Amino acid sequence: MGASPSPLRVGIVGAGANTREKHLPGLQRIAGVELIAVCNRSEASSRAVADAFRIARIARRWQEIVEAPDIDAVVIGTWPYLHADVTIAALDHGKHVLTEARMAATLADAQRMLEAARRHPKLVAQVVPAPMSLNVDETVVELLLDGRLGDLREVLAIHTGGQFADSSAPMTWRQDERLSGINMLTLGIMHEMIERWVGEEPRWVVADAAVCTPQRRDPSTGQPQPVKIPETVSVLGRLPGGARLAYHLSGVEAGAARGELRLNGSKGCLRFELATDALFYTAIGGREQPVEIPAQRRRGWRVEDDFVASIRTGAPVRLTSLEQGVRYIAFTDAVWRSWQAGASKIELSG
């Protein structure tokens, strides 16, 4: 029998839904991982999480987690506005970091996080990846590389729902610029998946967007608050190889939700259905056929395992590195600036 892995002591800053549903159970399943302390938005909610997951202690301030000498790694499950401050402080205190997506509230924050990670190259810094395409990513890349699509002509993404269709509904944190920053709907998620597939960023973007309900009730105060984050977004762009990029995202579509990514090429098309996790290929002149993906190539959710493995073995972060996170935040920033400037064309550097 092999030696037991050395203990990895983890602190939690922010225990939102994804942290409770994914990260905490995932970490507890890994041998040698210990959940030491948690700090949530209030003492009561911290205590509830600690009791539910058998975490020994709670902290009243997030700084207690990142400064604690008996904690080796920090998992950040807060809203984006705190990701940069907690990540940088944790790294500067010698802690490994796994932070929830979206990476940061602004491009400047994301760049500060990357600079901090580069100051501490021996520490693991990882962003939770866009989860929807994990089972198909490897297959899509292979089909692109082996020429099944031919020359790439179009990259299309559509993701719609009715979560913001009711103008009388209160504001959510995703609509609050103070908490979410420039992150709009699922724009960063869609683009992160596309970037994994095509491996390049657009040379430029043009974006139009709209806030359909200019004010909503703040659920914490009951008072009206301006909504500054778009509830519907459309983006056009051009990849360096010439392929056209077109995204449409909406939270005000009250009908049946839609979600798919398409890669259209000179020899065929790939279509990925978000709701069913199904991939389809259509050759030019042929009929759409499902792409069968063997179980061993369906990567699935293994975020916590990857994080711990990188800490223990030194394996590089694949999904998602801070460099990758900065790329999708830079794209989001360009979309935001284009919309703010009246659908102006924004060039992306690099």
C-alpha positions as CSV (number, residue, x, y, z in Angstrom):
1,M,0.0,0.0,0.0
2,G,1.2,3.5,-0.8
3,A,1.8,6.2,1.8
4,S,-1.2,8.3,2.8
5,P,-1.2,11.7,1.2
6,S,0.0,14.5,3.4
7,P,-2.9,16.6,4.9
8,L,-4.1,19.5,2.9
9,R,-5.9,22.0,5.1
10,V,-8.5,24.2,3.4
11,G,-10.3,27.4,4.4
12,I,-13.5,28.6,2.7
13,V,-14.3,32.2,1.9
14,G,-17.9,32.5,0.7
15,A,-20.1,29.4,0.6
16,G,-22.5,30.1,-2.2
17,A,-24.6,27.4,-4.0
18,N,-21.8,26.1,-6.2
19,T,-19.4,25.8,-3.2
20,R,-22.0,23.9,-1.2
21,E,-23.1,21.7,-4.0
22,K,-19.7,21.0,-5.7
23,H,-16.6,22.2,-3.9
24,L,-17.3,21.2,-0.3
25,P,-18.5,17.6,-1.1
26,G,-15.8,17.3,-3.7
27,L,-13.0,18.2,-1.3
28,Q,-14.4,16.0,1.4
29,R,-14.2,13.0,-0.9
30,I,-10.4,13.4,-1.4
31,A,-8.2,11.6,1.0
32,G,-6.1,13.8,3.3
33,V,-8.1,17.0,2.7
34,E,-9.4,18.7,5.8
35,L,-11.9,21.6,5.9
36,I,-10.6,23.8,8.7
37,A,-12.6,27.0,8.7
38,V,-15.4,28.9,6.8
39,C,-16.3,32.5,6.5
40,N,-19.6,33.3,4.8
41,R,-21.6,36.5,4.6
42,S,-22.9,36.4,8.2
43,E,-22.0,34.6,11.4
44,A,-25.3,32.7,11.2
45,S,-24.8,31.5,7.6
46,S,-21.1,30.6,8.4
47,R,-22.4,28.5,11.3
48,A,-25.0,26.8,9.2
49,V,-22.4,25.8,6.6
50,A,-19.9,24.7,9.3
51,D,-22.6,22.5,10.8
52,A,-23.7,21.0,7.5
53,F,-20.2,20.1,6.4
54,R,-18.6,19.3,9.8
55,I,-16.2,22.3,9.5
56,A,-14.4,22.9,12.9
57,R,-14.6,26.6,13.1
58,I,-16.0,29.8,11.6
59,A,-14.4,33.1,10.9
60,R,-16.1,36.5,11.2
61,R,-13.8,38.2,8.6
62,W,-12.3,36.7,5.4
63,Q,-8.9,38.0,6.4
64,E,-8.9,35.5,9.3
65,I,-9.0,32.7,6.7
66,V,-6.1,33.9,4.5
67,E,-4.0,34.8,7.5
68,A,-4.5,31.5,9.5
69,P,-1.2,29.6,9.9
70,D,-3.0,26.2,9.9
71,I,-4.6,26.7,6.5
72,D,-2.7,25.7,3.3
73,A,-5.3,26.5,0.6
74,V,-8.3,28.9,0.2
75,V,-11.4,28.2,-1.8
76,I,-13.2,31.4,-2.7
77,G,-16.9,31.1,-3.3
78,T,-17.9,34.8,-3.1
79,W,-19.4,37.0,-5.7
80,P,-16.9,38.4,-8.2
81,Y,-16.3,41.7,-6.4
82,L,-14.2,40.0,-3.7
83,H,-12.3,37.6,-5.9
84,A,-9.3,39.8,-6.5
85,D,-8.8,41.0,-2.9
86,V,-9.1,37.5,-1.4
87,T,-7.0,35.8,-4.1
88,I,-4.1,38.3,-3.8
89,A,-4.1,38.3,0.0
90,A,-4.2,34.5,0.1
91,L,-1.3,34.2,-2.3
92,D,0.7,36.8,-0.4
93,H,0.1,34.7,2.8
94,G,1.5,31.6,1.1
95,K,-1.9,29.9,0.3
96,H,-3.0,28.0,-2.8
97,V,-6.2,29.5,-4.3
98,L,-9.2,28.1,-6.1
99,T,-11.6,30.9,-6.9
100,E,-15.1,30.7,-8.3
101,A,-15.9,32.0,-11.8
102,R,-16.2,34.5,-13.2
103,M,-12.6,35.3,-12.4
104,A,-13.0,38.9,-11.4
105,A,-15.3,42.0,-11.4
106,T,-13.1,43.9,-13.8
107,L,-10.1,43.4,-16.2
108,A,-7.9,45.4,-13.9
109,D,-8.8,43.1,-11.0
110,A,-8.1,40.0,-13.1
111,Q,-4.7,41.4,-14.1
112,R,-3.8,42.1,-10.5
113,M,-4.7,38.5,-9.6
114,L,-2.4,37.2,-12.4
115,E,0.4,39.5,-11.3
116,A,0.1,38.1,-7.7
117,A,0.2,34.5,-9.0
118,R,3.3,35.3,-11.0
119,R,4.9,36.6,-7.8
120,H,4.3,33.2,-6.2
121,P,5.0,30.6,-8.9
122,K,5.2,27.7,-6.4
123,L,1.6,28.3,-5.4
124,V,-1.4,26.9,-7.3
125,A,-3.9,29.5,-8.5
126,Q,-6.9,28.2,-10.3
127,V,-10.3,29.5,-11.5
128,V,-13.3,27.3,-11.6
129,P,-13.9,26.4,-15.3
130,A,-17.0,26.9,-17.4
131,P,-18.6,23.5,-16.8
132,M,-21.0,23.0,-19.7
133,S,-18.6,21.6,-22.3
134,L,-16.2,19.5,-20.1
135,N,-17.4,16.2,-21.6
136,V,-16.9,17.3,-25.3
137,D,-13.9,19.7,-25.2
138,E,-11.3,17.1,-26.1
139,T,-13.4,15.7,-29.0
140,V,-14.2,19.1,-30.4
141,V,-10.6,20.1,-30.5
142,E,-9.7,16.8,-32.2
143,L,-12.3,17.2,-34.9
144,L,-11.0,20.7,-35.6
145,L,-7.4,19.5,-35.8
146,D,-8.1,16.5,-38.0
147,G,-9.8,18.7,-40.6
148,R,-13.4,17.3,-40.3
149,L,-14.8,20.9,-40.4
150,G,-12.4,22.2,-43.1
151,D,-11.7,25.9,-42.9
152,L,-13.6,27.5,-39.9
153,R,-16.1,30.1,-41.2
154,E,-18.4,30.9,-38.2
155,V,-18.4,30.5,-34.4
156,L,-21.9,31.0,-33.0
157,A,-23.2,30.9,-29.5
158,I,-26.7,31.4,-28.2
159,H,-27.9,31.2,-24.6
160,T,-31.3,32.6,-23.6
161,G,-33.8,32.3,-20.7
162,G,-36.4,34.3,-18.9
163,Q,-34.7,34.9,-15.6
164,F,-35.0,38.7,-16.0
165,A,-38.2,38.9,-18.0
166,D,-40.4,39.9,-15.0
167,S,-39.8,43.6,-14.4
168,S,-41.4,43.4,-11.0
169,A,-38.8,40.8,-9.7
170,P,-36.2,42.1,-7.3
171,M,-32.6,42.7,-8.3
172,T,-30.2,39.7,-8.1
173,W,-26.5,39.9,-7.4
174,R,-25.9,39.2,-11.1
175,Q,-27.6,42.5,-12.0
176,D,-25.7,44.5,-9.4
177,E,-22.6,46.1,-10.8
178,R,-21.2,46.5,-7.3
179,L,-21.1,42.7,-6.8
180,S,-20.8,41.3,-10.3
181,G,-18.7,44.0,-12.1
182,I,-18.7,43.9,-15.9
183,N,-19.8,40.2,-16.0
184,M,-22.9,40.0,-18.2
185,L,-25.2,37.0,-18.3
186,T,-23.2,33.9,-19.4
187,L,-20.9,35.8,-21.7
188,G,-17.7,34.8,-20.0
189,I,-18.8,31.1,-19.8
190,M,-19.7,31.0,-23.4
191,H,-16.5,32.6,-24.5
192,E,-14.3,30.5,-22.2
193,M,-15.7,27.3,-23.9
194,I,-15.2,28.7,-27.4
195,E,-11.6,29.8,-26.6
196,R,-10.8,26.2,-25.4
197,W,-12.0,25.0,-28.8
198,V,-10.5,27.4,-31.3
199,G,-7.5,28.5,-29.2
200,E,-7.5,32.1,-30.3
201,E,-9.1,35.4,-29.4
202,P,-11.1,37.7,-31.8
203,R,-9.2,40.6,-33.3
204,W,-12.1,43.0,-32.7
205,V,-15.7,43.0,-31.3
206,V,-18.8,45.1,-31.8
207,A,-21.5,44.7,-29.2
208,D,-25.0,46.0,-28.5
209,A,-26.8,45.4,-25.3
210,A,-29.8,46.7,-23.3
211,V,-31.0,47.0,-19.7
212,C,-34.7,46.4,-20.1
213,T,-35.7,47.2,-16.5
214,P,-33.7,50.3,-15.5
215,Q,-34.6,50.0,-11.8
216,R,-35.3,47.0,-9.5
217,R,-35.9,46.6,-5.8
218,D,-32.9,45.8,-3.7
219,P,-33.9,42.7,-1.7
220,S,-31.8,43.8,1.3
221,T,-33.2,47.3,1.6
222,G,-36.5,47.2,-0.3
223,Q,-35.4,50.4,-2.1
224,P,-35.2,50.8,-5.9
225,Q,-31.7,50.6,-7.3
226,P,-30.5,51.3,-10.9
227,V,-29.7,48.3,-13.0
228,K,-26.5,48.8,-14.9
229,I,-25.7,45.3,-16.2
230,P,-27.3,44.4,-19.5
231,E,-30.1,41.9,-19.6
232,T,-29.6,41.1,-23.3
233,V,-26.3,41.2,-25.2
234,S,-25.3,40.6,-28.8
235,V,-21.7,40.4,-30.0
236,L,-20.0,40.3,-33.4
237,G,-16.4,39.7,-33.9
238,R,-13.7,38.3,-36.2
239,L,-11.1,35.7,-35.4
240,P,-7.5,36.1,-36.7
241,G,-8.0,33.2,-39.1
242,G,-11.0,35.0,-40.7
243,A,-13.9,33.2,-39.0
244,R,-16.8,35.3,-38.0
245,L,-18.0,35.3,-34.4
246,A,-21.6,35.9,-33.3
247,Y,-23.0,35.5,-29.8
248,H,-26.5,36.3,-28.6
249,L,-27.4,36.1,-24.8
250,S,-30.6,37.1,-23.2
251,G,-32.3,36.9,-19.8
252,V,-35.6,38.4,-21.1
253,E,-36.7,35.6,-23.4
254,A,-39.9,34.3,-21.6
255,G,-40.3,31.4,-24.1
256,A,-38.5,28.1,-24.0
257,A,-34.8,28.6,-23.1
258,R,-32.2,28.1,-25.9
259,G,-28.6,27.1,-25.6
260,E,-26.1,25.9,-28.2
261,L,-22.7,26.5,-29.7
262,R,-21.9,26.0,-33.3
263,L,-18.7,25.8,-35.4
264,N,-19.4,26.1,-39.1
265,G,-16.7,25.1,-41.5
266,S,-16.1,24.6,-45.2
267,K,-16.6,20.8,-44.8
268,G,-19.1,20.5,-42.0
269,C,-20.7,21.8,-38.8
270,L,-20.4,20.9,-35.2
271,R,-23.4,21.7,-32.9
272,F,-23.3,21.4,-29.1
273,E,-26.5,21.4,-27.1
274,L,-26.0,22.9,-23.7
275,A,-29.1,21.4,-22.1
276,T,-28.4,17.8,-23.2
277,D,-24.6,17.8,-23.2
278,A,-24.9,16.3,-26.8
279,L,-22.6,17.0,-29.7
280,F,-23.6,16.6,-33.4
281,Y,-21.7,16.7,-36.7
282,T,-23.2,17.5,-40.1
283,A,-21.1,17.1,-43.3
284,I,-21.8,19.5,-46.1
285,G,-24.7,18.0,-48.0
286,G,-25.3,15.4,-45.3
287,R,-27.6,14.9,-42.3
288,E,-26.8,15.7,-38.7
289,Q,-25.4,12.8,-36.8
290,P,-24.6,12.5,-33.1
291,V,-20.9,12.3,-32.2
292,E,-20.3,9.4,-29.9
293,I,-17.9,10.2,-27.1
294,P,-16.3,7.3,-25.2
295,A,-16.7,7.4,-21.4
296,Q,-12.9,7.8,-20.9
297,R,-13.0,11.0,-22.9
298,R,-15.9,12.5,-21.1
299,R,-13.9,14.5,-18.5
300,G,-16.8,15.7,-16.4
301,W,-16.5,17.7,-13.2
302,R,-13.2,17.1,-11.5
303,V,-12.4,20.6,-10.4
304,E,-11.5,19.8,-6.8
305,D,-9.5,16.7,-7.8
306,D,-7.5,18.8,-10.3
307,F,-6.8,21.6,-7.7
308,V,-5.6,19.1,-5.1
309,A,-3.5,17.2,-7.7
310,S,-1.8,20.4,-8.8
311,I,-0.9,21.2,-5.2
312,R,0.4,17.7,-4.5
313,T,2.2,16.9,-7.7
314,G,3.0,20.3,-9.3
315,A,0.9,19.5,-12.3
316,P,0.1,22.6,-14.3
317,V,-3.5,24.0,-14.0
318,R,-5.5,23.1,-17.2
319,L,-8.9,24.3,-16.3
320,T,-8.8,27.1,-15.7
321,S,-5.5,29.0,-15.3
322,L,-5.4,32.6,-14.4
323,E,-3.9,33.4,-17.8
324,Q,-7.0,31.8,-19.4
325,G,-9.2,33.7,-17.0
326,V,-7.7,37.1,-17.9
327,R,-8.3,36.3,-21.6
328,Y,-12.1,35.8,-21.1
329,I,-12.3,38.9,-18.8
330,A,-10.4,40.9,-21.5
331,F,-13.0,39.8,-24.0
332,T,-15.9,40.7,-21.6
333,D,-14.2,44.1,-21.0
334,A,-14.1,44.7,-24.8
335,V,-17.8,43.8,-25.1
336,W,-18.7,46.1,-22.2
337,R,-16.7,49.0,-23.7
338,S,-18.2,48.5,-27.1
339,W,-21.7,48.7,-25.7
340,Q,-20.9,51.7,-23.6
341,A,-19.5,53.5,-26.6
342,G,-22.6,52.9,-28.7
343,A,-21.7,49.7,-30.4
344,S,-18.2,51.0,-31.4
345,K,-15.6,48.6,-32.8
346,I,-13.1,47.6,-30.1
347,E,-9.8,46.1,-31.1
348,L,-8.4,43.4,-28.8
349,S,-4.6,43.3,-28.2
350,G,-2.6,40.1,-28.6
